[in-house]
C-alpha cells in the first residue's frame, strides 16, 4: 500500500497537492482584486480608521494564506483535483462583485452607476451569495439579509463610525438638513430589523399551519 501511495505521489510530478495549488491561486487572485477595489479608499490610521484599512489588510491576510497553500502544494502530498462544482464559487464571486459596484458610485468607461450604499448593497450581496447552495430559499435569505445589514449598519456606521456609504446618494441629498446621519442610520437599521422579525414570524406561522390543520382533522 505504501509503495502504491508513493507511486501516486511521484507520478504527480512537481505539484504534490493539486487542490492546495488551485485554492492558493484563487485566494491570491481574490486578494489582488481586494487591493484593486480598495485602491481609491483612504486607509487612515489605527486611531482614525479609514474605509480602506479593513479591506486592504484583509486582502493581505487572504493573500498570505493563498501563498501558504501554493507553497504547501509543492512540499506536502495532497488530494488530486476532484470534479469541479462551479456553482458556489461563481455565485459568491457575483455577490462580491454586486456589492462592490453598488455600495458606492462605480464608473466603467462611459457608464456610471449611482452609489446605493450599504442599505442596498448589503442585502443584495447576501441574497445573491446565498444561492451558492441549491437548498437556498428566497424568504430565508431575505430575513438573513435584513438582520445582517442592520447589524453591519449599527456596528460599522454607528459604533465604529467608519465612513462607509450607508444610504443612496439621492436619499442623502434629499434628507440633508432634516435629520442627523446617525439618527437616520439608527431608524433605518431599526426598520430593517423589524422587517426581518415580521418575515421570521410569518415564516414560522406558515410552517405551523399545516401541523395545526392535520391535528384538527385527526381530532374531529
Secondary structure as UniProt FT lines:
FT   HELIX           2..11
FT   TURN            12..14
FT   HELIX           18..37
FT   TURN            38..40
FT   HELIX           51..75
FT   HELIX           86..102
FT   STRAND          106..108
FT   TURN            109..110
FT   STRAND          111..113
FT   HELIX           118..130
FT   TURN            131..132
FT   TURN            134..135
FT   HELIX           138..152
FT   HELIX           153..159
FT   HELIX           169..175
FT   TURN            176..178
FT   HELIX           181..219
//
